[in-house]
Amino acid sequence: MKLPRAIASVNGKKSPLEDATIPILDRGFLFGDAVYEVIRVYQGRLWRGGEHFQRLRNSLQAARTSDIDMDGLANQVLDTIRVGAFTEAIAYIQITRGTAPRKHAFPQDTPPNVVYFVQEFADPYVEQRARGAAVLTQPDLRWQRCDIKSTNLLANVLAMQAAVEAGCIEAILYRPDGTLTEGTHTSFFGVRDGVLLTTPTSPAISPGITRQLVLQLSERTRIPVCEHSLTRDDLPRVSELFLTGTTTEVLPIVRVDDLRIGDGTPGPITRRLQQAYRDDIREFLAH
Ligand SMILES: Cc1ncc(COP(=O)(O)O)c(C=O)c1O
């Protein structure tokens, strides 16, 4: 498969992405002992860059990985965007605990491996954002620190594959008690009795940066909002549902499993927030 154009950096060494390599003894490769971020680039600018680098710092701290020069890393990523003349792109950043003999405990005196790539991004969701999409519910089989953006994503991968095989855009995960948490790579919101609801932040979910912005935009546009979890049993009483995420943006859900949401088209609150989100990006790009 031909990759979109991309430039990678492995510990500062730049190359086309397809030529970049990492040693087999890298702990990210062997143990998933690594954290990551994905940042959207609009018109050559990093969207919500400060928030993403802060979350990366939080993940590193929670994983007890040594801190790195985050401002230096941000400048390197910006430089790659500029030198590569990227406009619509994503920046993927991954920091692992380094390369060392395979032993579970932390290696001594081992510097982290700092890897990133900037890759052209052709937005795949334009049509689904306009018409809405279907999702599948799947059991949440992940660990208890989903607030750390770890590269251990097997449970997310399995749930997402089930969604794809069911013709769905995403899987929404649920706990054994039926509580819905989030998507495999998105946060989600629902509207019940005119109130916007989303899972409260806790170790059960990733603290989505788009989620946080949508909460702010709801307040700005005077949409009543409550950080409160929905359950699978609540779904028949939900009038609107949507996903949020860095590349997903605000994407309406019109079907969950066999259940139609609302009248099967994107609802008015979702539409208002999609518009507010677009306006916020436009405002950012104007300055
Ligand atoms: C599990 C999970 N939840 C939510 C999100 C959305 O987060 P953000 O809005 O920061 O992209 C992601 C993004 O990758 C994710 O992996």
The ligand as an SDF file (V2000), in Angstrom:
LIG
                    3D

 16 16  0  0  0  0  0  0  0  0999 V2000
   -9.2200    5.9740   23.4790 C   0  0  0  0  0  0  0  0  0  0  0  0
   -9.3480    7.3760   22.9490 C   0  0  0  0  0  0  0  0  0  0  0  0
  -10.3240    8.1740   23.4120 N   0  0  0  0  0  0  0  0  0  0  0  0
  -10.4940    9.4280   22.9600 C   0  0  0  0  0  0  0  0  0  0  0  0
   -9.6570    9.9400   21.9790 C   0  0  0  0  0  0  0  0  0  0  0  0
   -9.8850   11.3310   21.4770 C   0  0  0  0  0  0  0  0  0  0  0  0
   -8.9010   12.1930   21.9870 O   0  0  0  0  0  0  0  0  0  0  0  0
   -8.4830   13.5140   21.2430 P   0  0  0  0  0  0  0  0  0  0  0  0
   -9.7170   14.3610   21.1560 O   0  0  0  0  0  0  0  0  0  0  0  0
   -7.4580   14.1100   22.1260 O   0  0  0  0  0  0  0  0  0  0  0  0
   -7.9940   13.1140   19.9020 O   0  0  0  0  0  0  0  0  0  0  0  0
   -8.6050    9.1610   21.4870 C   0  0  0  0  0  0  0  0  0  0  0  0
   -7.7020    9.7040   20.4830 C   0  0  0  0  0  0  0  0  0  0  0  0
   -6.8300    9.0630   19.9750 O   0  0  0  0  0  0  0  0  0  0  0  0
   -8.4390    7.8410   21.9880 C   0  0  0  0  0  0  0  0  0  0  0  0
   -7.4570    7.0420   21.5390 O   0  0  0  0  0  0  0  0  0  0  0  0
  1  2  1  0
  2  3  1  0
  2 15  2  0
  3  4  2  0
  4  5  1  0
  5  6  1  0
  5 12  2  0
  6  7  1  0
  7  8  1  0
  8  9  2  0
  8 10  1  0
  8 11  1  0
 12 13  1  0
 12 15  1  0
 13 14  2  0
 15 16  1  0
M  END
$$$$
